[in-house]
Amino acid sequence: MRTRRHSRSSVVIDPEEALPAELEARIAALERADPREDFDRVSWIWMLLFGVALPAALAFFGWRL
């Protein structure tokens, strides 16, 4: 595959090179799928516990030692 670099982080693929048919079919299937709810209530509770409450408690008790 031929690529041209315009900057350090971006890569531009020549438009002449198309995606393989199998990859295009997979992408199309993902785009057609019904949207789902990202997280349920239990997931939100765990995220709040481990992402907010636990780090806050560790920081609070860590400074007290």
Backbone bond lengths (Angstrom), bond angles and torsions (degrees), N, CA, C in turn:
res aa  C-N    CA-C-N  psi(-1)  N-CA   C-N-CA  omega(-1)  CA-C   N-CA-C  phi
1 M - - - 1.440 - - 1.525 107.95 -
2 R 1.303 115.95 130.63 1.463 120.65 178.93 1.511 110.04 -92.03
3 T 1.308 116.76 131.51 1.456 120.90 178.37 1.515 109.22 -130.97
4 R 1.319 114.39 154.33 1.458 120.95 174.19 1.506 107.82 -122.14
5 R 1.296 116.60 134.93 1.461 120.51 179.24 1.519 109.46 -99.59
6 H 1.349 114.78 125.64 1.457 120.28 177.08 1.514 111.56 -96.18
7 S 1.315 116.44 -28.73 1.463 121.34 176.61 1.518 107.15 -150.70
8 R 1.296 115.84 -173.77 1.461 119.10 -176.37 1.526 112.32 -68.64
9 S 1.331 118.87 -30.70 1.458 120.12 -172.46 1.526 114.60 -108.20
10 S 1.308 119.22 -16.18 1.463 118.99 -176.39 1.524 110.65 -105.39
11 V 1.326 115.08 139.86 1.453 122.20 177.56 1.519 107.26 -123.88
12 V 1.308 117.13 129.39 1.458 122.04 179.84 1.524 107.87 -110.06
13 I 1.335 115.65 126.68 1.459 120.95 179.06 1.516 108.16 -95.01
14 D 1.308 116.39 139.03 1.452 120.43 178.64 1.522 110.10 -58.22
15 P 1.332 118.21 135.22 1.463 120.17 -178.64 1.527 112.98 -67.17
16 E 1.303 117.31 -15.87 1.461 120.16 179.17 1.527 111.09 -69.28
17 E 1.318 117.23 -25.01 1.458 121.07 -178.47 1.517 108.78 -93.50
18 A 1.329 116.91 109.03 1.463 121.79 -179.21 1.527 109.77 -87.55
19 L 1.325 114.76 164.30 1.455 119.81 176.15 1.525 109.64 -70.95
20 P 1.329 117.23 150.43 1.467 119.23 175.23 1.529 110.55 -61.58
21 A 1.310 116.89 150.54 1.466 121.79 -176.24 1.525 111.92 -59.76
22 E 1.327 117.46 -39.47 1.465 120.73 -179.68 1.531 111.03 -63.89
23 L 1.321 117.07 -40.76 1.462 120.95 178.64 1.527 111.07 -66.32
24 E 1.310 116.95 -41.66 1.467 120.30 177.23 1.517 110.90 -62.26
25 A 1.331 117.89 -38.83 1.467 121.36 178.71 1.529 110.58 -65.92
26 R 1.323 117.58 -40.62 1.468 120.79 178.73 1.524 111.35 -64.58
27 I 1.324 116.52 -43.49 1.466 120.71 179.22 1.526 110.01 -63.39
28 A 1.323 116.75 -42.59 1.470 120.47 179.18 1.526 110.80 -62.67
29 A 1.336 117.76 -39.32 1.471 120.88 178.88 1.519 110.82 -65.12
30 L 1.312 117.36 -39.57 1.464 120.45 178.28 1.520 111.32 -66.83
31 E 1.317 117.32 -37.44 1.462 120.80 -180.00 1.524 111.77 -71.53
32 R 1.330 117.90 -28.39 1.463 121.51 179.21 1.523 112.81 -80.63
33 A 1.320 118.61 -18.60 1.460 121.87 -175.40 1.528 110.85 -62.27
34 D 1.325 114.68 146.25 1.467 120.35 178.71 1.526 109.46 -67.11
35 P 1.319 116.76 138.94 1.464 118.97 177.19 1.526 110.60 -68.30
36 R 1.327 115.12 138.24 1.462 120.55 179.64 1.519 109.19 -111.28
37 E 1.301 114.67 162.00 1.456 119.63 173.93 1.524 106.90 -71.46
38 D 1.318 116.12 132.82 1.457 119.84 -175.58 1.522 112.58 -65.74
39 F 1.315 117.33 -49.64 1.451 120.67 -175.76 1.521 109.83 -136.26
40 D 1.331 116.35 143.17 1.458 119.96 174.58 1.527 109.44 -91.32
41 R 1.315 117.36 -178.69 1.466 121.28 -175.70 1.517 112.06 -62.40
42 V 1.312 117.05 -41.43 1.467 120.20 -178.72 1.529 110.08 -63.82
43 S 1.316 116.91 -39.14 1.468 119.98 178.37 1.523 110.85 -63.77
44 W 1.335 117.16 -40.87 1.466 119.91 178.15 1.528 111.13 -63.79
45 I 1.321 117.64 -38.97 1.466 120.63 178.06 1.523 110.78 -62.67
46 W 1.328 117.23 -46.20 1.470 120.27 178.88 1.518 111.47 -63.82
47 M 1.334 117.27 -40.35 1.466 119.79 179.27 1.522 111.23 -64.63
48 L 1.322 117.45 -41.67 1.461 120.25 177.77 1.523 111.14 -66.12
49 L 1.330 116.30 -40.49 1.458 120.33 -179.65 1.529 110.97 -63.99
50 F 1.324 116.46 -53.85 1.464 120.09 -175.71 1.528 113.54 -81.09
51 G 1.308 117.65 -23.96 1.453 119.79 -177.24 1.512 114.74 -95.49
52 V 1.336 117.68 -21.78 1.462 120.58 -177.16 1.523 111.22 -124.19
53 A 1.328 116.79 -58.89 1.465 120.54 -172.59 1.524 112.28 -66.21
54 L 1.296 118.42 -49.42 1.466 121.03 -178.45 1.524 112.37 -63.40
55 P 1.351 120.07 -48.61 1.468 118.66 176.77 1.532 112.75 -61.03
56 A 1.338 117.61 -37.22 1.460 119.94 178.32 1.524 110.69 -64.94
57 A 1.330 117.48 -43.40 1.464 121.09 178.41 1.522 110.94 -63.90
58 L 1.326 117.43 -42.44 1.468 120.26 178.61 1.519 111.28 -63.52
59 A 1.310 117.65 -41.47 1.464 120.59 178.87 1.529 110.41 -66.55
60 F 1.329 117.15 -41.87 1.463 121.06 -179.30 1.531 110.69 -63.56
61 F 1.326 116.65 -50.81 1.460 119.61 -178.07 1.522 112.14 -74.31
62 G 1.306 117.72 -25.36 1.470 120.29 176.16 1.508 112.37 -67.80
63 W 1.322 118.38 -35.98 1.458 121.73 179.37 1.531 111.88 -75.85
64 R 1.327 115.75 -23.92 1.450 119.58 -178.88 1.513 112.17 -79.19
65 L 1.310 118.57 -17.62 1.472 120.95 -178.01 1.481 112.41 -78.33
